[in-house]
């Protein structure tokens, strides 16, 4: 799979998880902070020096700043549990199989 396709897939999963997080925590679709995190993630993914691009969660190089990395972990943890509780295992499989 091309790196561009991997990047788009990663962004699609992160966007869906972020939408759930923002809606449940902030009470709306996407707040300014969450939109900023997605823009930051896109920039980081597009600048990934590896080809083929590895999974971010198993990469040895951390291109996210510590604050953003912790924020993404918080979003993934919260939204992952949200999907489990609501039977949306399809999104979890996309995340774990990506």
C-alpha positions as CSV (number, residue, x, y, z in Angstrom):
1,X,0.0,0.0,0.0
2,X,1.3,3.4,-0.9
3,X,2.4,5.7,1.9
4,X,-0.3,8.3,0.9
5,X,-3.0,5.6,1.3
6,X,-1.6,4.7,4.7
7,X,-1.6,8.3,5.8
8,X,-5.2,8.8,4.6
9,X,-6.2,5.6,6.4
10,X,-4.5,6.7,9.7
11,X,-6.1,10.2,9.4
12,X,-9.6,8.7,8.8
13,X,-9.3,6.5,11.9
14,X,-7.9,9.4,14.0
15,X,-10.6,11.8,12.7
16,X,-13.4,9.3,13.6
17,X,-11.9,8.7,17.1
18,X,-11.5,12.5,17.6
19,X,-15.0,13.2,16.5
20,X,-16.4,10.8,19.1
21,X,-14.1,12.2,21.8
22,X,-15.0,15.8,21.1
23,X,-18.7,15.2,20.9
24,X,-18.8,13.3,24.2
25,X,-16.3,15.5,26.1
26,X,-16.9,18.9,24.6
27,X,-20.5,18.6,23.5
28,X,-20.1,19.4,19.9
29,X,-18.7,18.0,16.6
30,X,-15.2,19.3,16.6
31,X,-13.9,22.1,18.7
32,X,-10.9,24.3,17.8
33,X,-8.5,22.3,20.0
34,X,-9.5,19.0,18.4
35,X,-9.4,20.5,14.8
36,X,-5.9,21.8,15.7
37,X,-4.8,18.3,16.8
38,X,-6.0,16.8,13.6
39,X,-4.2,19.4,11.5
40,X,-1.0,18.7,13.6
41,X,-1.4,15.0,13.0
42,X,-1.8,15.5,9.2
43,X,1.3,17.6,9.1
44,X,3.3,15.0,11.1
45,X,2.1,12.1,9.0
46,X,2.9,13.9,5.8
47,X,6.4,14.5,7.0
48,X,7.0,10.9,8.1
49,X,10.6,10.1,7.0
50,X,9.9,6.4,6.6
51,X,8.7,4.6,3.4
52,X,6.8,2.5,3.9
53,X,5.3,4.3,6.8
54,X,5.1,2.2,10.0
55,X,2.3,2.3,12.5
56,X,2.8,5.4,14.7
57,X,2.1,3.4,17.8
58,X,5.0,1.0,17.1
59,X,7.4,3.6,15.6
60,X,10.8,4.2,17.3
61,X,10.9,7.8,16.3
62,X,8.4,10.1,18.0
63,X,7.6,13.0,15.7
64,X,4.7,14.2,17.8
65,X,5.5,16.6,20.7
66,X,4.9,15.0,24.1
67,X,1.7,17.0,24.7
68,X,0.1,16.1,21.4
69,X,1.2,12.4,21.8
70,X,-0.5,12.2,25.2
71,X,-3.6,13.9,23.8
72,X,-3.9,11.4,21.0
73,X,-3.4,8.5,23.5
74,X,-6.2,10.0,25.6
75,X,-8.5,10.3,22.6
76,X,-7.8,6.7,21.4
77,X,-8.3,5.3,24.9
78,X,-11.6,7.1,25.4
79,X,-13.0,6.5,22.0
80,X,-11.8,2.8,21.9
81,X,-13.9,2.2,25.1
82,X,-16.8,4.1,23.6
83,X,-16.8,1.9,20.5
84,X,-16.5,-1.3,22.6
85,X,-19.5,-0.2,24.8
86,X,-21.6,0.5,21.8
87,X,-20.7,-2.6,19.8
88,X,-18.7,-0.7,17.1
89,X,-16.0,-3.2,16.8
90,X,-15.5,-2.4,13.1
91,X,-13.7,0.9,14.0
92,X,-11.6,-0.9,16.6
93,X,-10.5,-3.5,14.0
94,X,-9.6,-0.7,11.6
95,X,-7.4,0.8,14.3
96,X,-5.7,-2.5,15.4
97,X,-5.3,-3.9,11.9
98,X,-3.9,-0.7,10.4
